Structure formats: C-alpha cells, structure tokens
Amino acid sequence: MITLIIAIFFVGYIIIAFEHKIRINKSASALLIGVLCWTVYILMSDDTHIITEKLNASLGELSGILFFLMGAMTIVELIDAHDGFEVITSKITTTNKIKLLWIICTLSFFLSAVLDNLTTTIVMVSLLRKLIDDKNDRLLFVGMVIIAANAGGAWSPIGDVTTTMLWIGGQITAGNIMYKLIVPSLVSIIVPMLFVSLQLKGTTARPLISDTASVNPTTNGERKLVFILGLGALIFVPVFKTITHLPPFMGVLFGLGILWIVTEIIHNGKNDEDKNFLSVVHALRKIDVPSILFFLGILIAIAALQSTGVLTTLAQLMNEKFDDLNIIVPLIGLLSAIIDNVPLVAASMGMYDLATYPTDSYLWEFLAYCAGTGGSILIIGSAAGVAAMGMEKIDFIWYLKKISWLAVLGYFAGILCYVRMEHVFH
C-alpha cells in the first residue's frame, strides 16, 4: 500500500513538473494524485472509519491555509482594483534593473518577517506587474521574491508556518530566533542577488497605462484608504492570532470583512458599473481559483504521506542513518523543496524532545532556517512558490533552470554562515 501511494505521488509530481510538455493543467494532476493517494489508503485498510477521520482532520488543517490564501488574494485584488499600489510604485522611481532588484528583494525580505512569506509574495507579485512590463524580466524578479520572502520568513516567529509551529511548541523563543537567524537568512538572499546582479543589464520599462480616469473612477483619497486598510488588515493577522489564539485565516477573513464594509460605504453613491468593478465580489471573481485547487491537491497528497507514516519513517531513517544534526537538518531542508515543510517539521518535533534539546537549542534554530529557506529550491516547495506559480503561470522547468541553482547557493551559504557563527560564539 505505502509503496503504491509513494509511486502515485512521485508520478504525479513528474507530470506536474512537465505540465507544459504534456499539456495537462497542473491543478488537474494535483487533484488527481491527492484523491488517488487517499483512495488507495482507504481501499487497502481494514478500518475505513479511522481513515475517514484522518482525512477530515487533515482537511480541517488544510482548509485554514486555503481560506487564508483566498482572503489574502482577494484583499490584494481589491487594492489593485483601486490602484492602491500606486502609493508604492510612485515612490520606486528607478528603472535600473540592478537597483530595482535590491529594492524589491529587500522589501520582500523584511515585509515577510512582518506579514508572512505567502502574503508577501502575493503583494510583491502584484507590485511587480505595475513595475516591469517584460515577461522574462518580471519572472526573474518573481523568482527572487520567492527566495527573499522565504528567507525573511525563516528568522521571524510569524514569518513562516514552520517557524510559528516551533515558536508555539516552545522549541524557540521570538527574540532569540530573530537574533540568531537574521544574519544567515540575509546571507541566503544576498548571495543569489549578487549572482543575479552580474547578469542584469540595462533598464526596465513599466507597463503602458491608458486613461485611468475613465477606467478607474476612484479618488486619490479612496486609493490611499483602501491601500492602508488592505495592508493594515494583512499586517494585523499575526496580531489577531497572538491576541485571540485563533488560526491566521480568521484574521484574514476579519480584515476582509472590514474592507468589504468600508468599500461598500465609500462607493455607495457611484453608478452600478463602477461599484461592481471596485467591489469585493469582483475581486473574488479575479482570484486564481485553479492555483488554490492545485495547492489543495498537493497538500491532500502530502497529508496522505503523513497519515500513512511515510514522513515520520523518513525522518527516523535519516536520524538512524546519519546521526549528525549538521547532515540531518540540511537534508530536511532539501526535502522540504519536494515535500511540504510543515509535516517534516512536525515529524521532527515528535522525534526530538525538549528534554534532550531544550528551547533555543542548536537543533531548533537550525531546523527553523533550513525548513524555512529550503522550500525555495523548487517552485512547489513552498506556499510562496505555489502562489507565485499560479499568479504568473511560471513553468516548473523554467524555475528549475533559472532560479533553483540560485536558491541552492543561498541555502548553503546561509547554512555555512549559521554553523560558523555558532562555532565562533558558542
């Protein structure tokens, strides 16, 4: 049974990777492998009731991620409909590719620590659409945003799901993880930026904008209001979670509800055509539903691997085989590029107890860095990558050729930095 499930997962993974060659939409492939994995699991098990309960429990966790993604995408689409990103794009005046790269990556890195890597990627990809017209140039920048957002999320307790898991579980403390990982995380994005800077030449051109007055009937005040409220709603999510202890998607839905009411009020006097264009209902129609379904399929398939014990067995096998944290933890990071980092970190938290590895020990800090940044190596290795893949229709193979090697360089540069710092200071 387990062998068949693993085979289905990897065959499906290959089909997704070669989506453009075989011309089958990745969302269809992801949904199919997700359903097939669970179908094999339940048909070859004696107690179907337990399997159903496991699926329902997994779906409960996954639905939170999907609703968060939908809510964040809707807020960003609403800001975009109001030309709210003009507040930022008007401040970024440079057209020099190298300068723009450093500005965008720096913004992504620090914004990810405040929001999270998924939300930051959604915001920055929307911003890049306003800044770069050439598709090839924009895709390269989007790839760098994925690396920067994942690196920024690794050193913040609220920047990445796995870091948050470790923080809530008591494996790390907020102040220490920020202090210990900010330098290695910076290294992991600076190294790729240096290599890309050597390749970039010339300037970028912004997309041509027609007469916005006839297309977008919003005032300057309305644009600023929606931008501030939208960005504020996203920033408020970790605060909401800390105060209420409710999952992040509740904070996003709360912010979306507030924004929905405000936009209904400020556009109340406009004609129906303008109101429709500027409404949350219109924004909901524009979000990329196939990408959300792709995310659902992949996460369901991974949940099957987790429920059958494959991931836990894999973690235990690495522990027995290598018995060296400097090998095991980087391997977990590399695996997170193929398999979602959340179940891998969850398995690690179950394997290593706090009595042996107390709070803020080497293991937990190193795991936070590797699991957070390792997902950048493949486009579907992180939520940030999946979101960008859907928004910009990025090809798996293109990312593998153009971005993966940069992510690998940054990943191992950050590892060397962290290990060296620990050796010097401890």
Buried (B, 14 or more C-beta within 10 A) or exposed (E): EBEEBBEBBEEBBEBBBBBEEEEBEBBBBBBBBBBBBBEBBBEEBEEEEEBEEBBEEBBEEBBBBBBBBBBBBBBBBBBBBBBBBBBBBEEBEEBBBBBBBBBBBBBBBBBBBBBBBBBBBBBBBBBBBBBBEEEEBBBBBBBBBBBBBBBBBBBBBBBBBBBBBBBEBEBBBEEBBBEBBBBBBBBBBBBBBEEBEEEBEEEBEEEEEEEEEEEBBBEEEBBBBBBEBBBEBBBBBBEBBEEEEEBBBBBBBBBBEBBBEBBEEBBEEBEEEBBEBBBBEBBBEBBBBBBBBBBBBBBBBBBBBBBBEBBBEBBBEBBEEEEEBEEBBBBBBBBBBBBBBBBBBBBBBEBBEEEEBEEBBBBBBBBBBBBBBBBBBBBBBBBBBBBBBBBBBBBBBBBBEBBBEBBBBBBBBBBEBBBEBBEEEE
